[in-house]
Amino acid sequence: MYNCLPDGIKQRTLLYCTDNAVIQQIKKNFVFEWNVEDYAETTTSGSKIYFFKDNRVVFQSPIIFDDNISIYFEKTGWVFSTKYDVLKDNFKKFKPMYIPIVLL
């Protein structure tokens, strides 16, 4: 049902974080680089990451979170995290969001 996330990260459809200290650590370490050797334009992802500020989306991207963190930009393609372990440790602090489901 869920995409397989690394150990320690809650296996949920939607995770969120409102802890400013965690958000600042992610912001500080959200560093990615394009690596031609790992270039795989055909890779797709069913997952997305969103960043909100004042209830508005300021960033969104497809994301792959496995043995690295990869995000996708239209102009460059997939880019890869240079600070995987720090980001993974901070993503472990995210909480599941429970959304009510209405069946019609």
C-alpha positions in Angstrom: 0.0 0.0 0.0 2.7 2.5 0.9 6.0 3.1 -0.9 8.7 1.3 1.0 10.4 3.9 3.2 13.7 3.3 5.0 13.7 1.8 8.5 12.7 4.2 11.2 10.4 6.3 9.0 6.7 5.7 9.6 5.2 3.8 6.8 2.2 6.0 6.0 0.7 7.6 2.9 1.1 11.1 4.4 3.6 12.4 6.9 4.0 15.9 8.3 6.1 18.0 10.6 5.4 21.3 12.4 8.5 21.2 14.7 10.5 24.2 13.6 13.8 22.8 14.8 13.4 19.7 12.5 12.2 21.9 9.6 15.3 24.1 10.0 17.6 21.1 10.0 16.0 19.8 6.8 16.2 23.3 5.2 19.9 23.5 6.2 20.7 20.0 4.8 18.4 19.9 1.8 21.4 19.8 -0.6 21.2 17.9 -3.8 23.5 17.4 -6.8 23.1 16.1 -10.3 25.2 13.0 -10.9 25.5 11.9 -14.6 26.5 8.4 -13.5 23.2 7.9 -11.7 21.2 9.6 -14.4 18.0 7.7 -15.0 15.4 9.9 -16.7 13.0 7.0 -17.2 12.6 6.5 -13.4 9.2 7.6 -12.1 7.9 8.1 -8.6 4.4 7.9 -7.2 5.5 9.9 -4.2 5.8 13.7 -3.8 7.3 16.0 -1.3 5.6 19.4 -0.5 6.9 22.3 1.5 4.3 24.9 2.8 4.8 28.3 4.2 1.8 30.2 5.5 -0.5 27.5 4.2 0.8 27.9 0.6 2.9 25.4 -1.3 6.3 26.9 -1.9 8.0 23.7 -3.3 6.8 20.4 -4.6 8.6 17.6 -6.4 8.4 13.9 -7.1 10.6 12.1 -4.6 12.3 8.7 -4.3 13.4 7.7 -0.9 15.4 4.5 -0.8 19.2 4.1 -0.4 19.3 7.8 -1.3 16.9 10.7 -1.6 16.2 11.8 -5.1 14.0 14.7 -6.3 13.0 15.6 -9.8 13.3 19.0 -11.6 12.0 19.5 -15.1 15.2 21.2 -16.3 17.8 18.9 -14.7 16.0 15.6 -14.2 16.7 13.6 -11.0 19.1 15.1 -8.5 20.5 13.2 -5.5 20.9 14.1 -1.8 24.4 14.8 -0.5 23.3 14.6 3.1 21.2 11.5 3.1 21.8 10.4 6.7 21.0 13.8 8.2 17.8 14.1 6.2 16.8 10.6 7.0 17.2 11.2 10.7 15.0 14.3 10.5 12.4 12.6 8.4 12.1 10.0 11.1 10.6 12.7 13.3 7.7 13.3 11.0 4.2 12.2 12.2 1.5 10.4 10.3 -1.4 12.6 9.2 -4.8 10.9 9.5 -7.2 12.2 6.9 -10.9 11.3 7.1 -12.1 9.3 4.2 -15.6 9.8 2.9 -17.1 7.0 0.7 -19.9 8.1 -1.5 
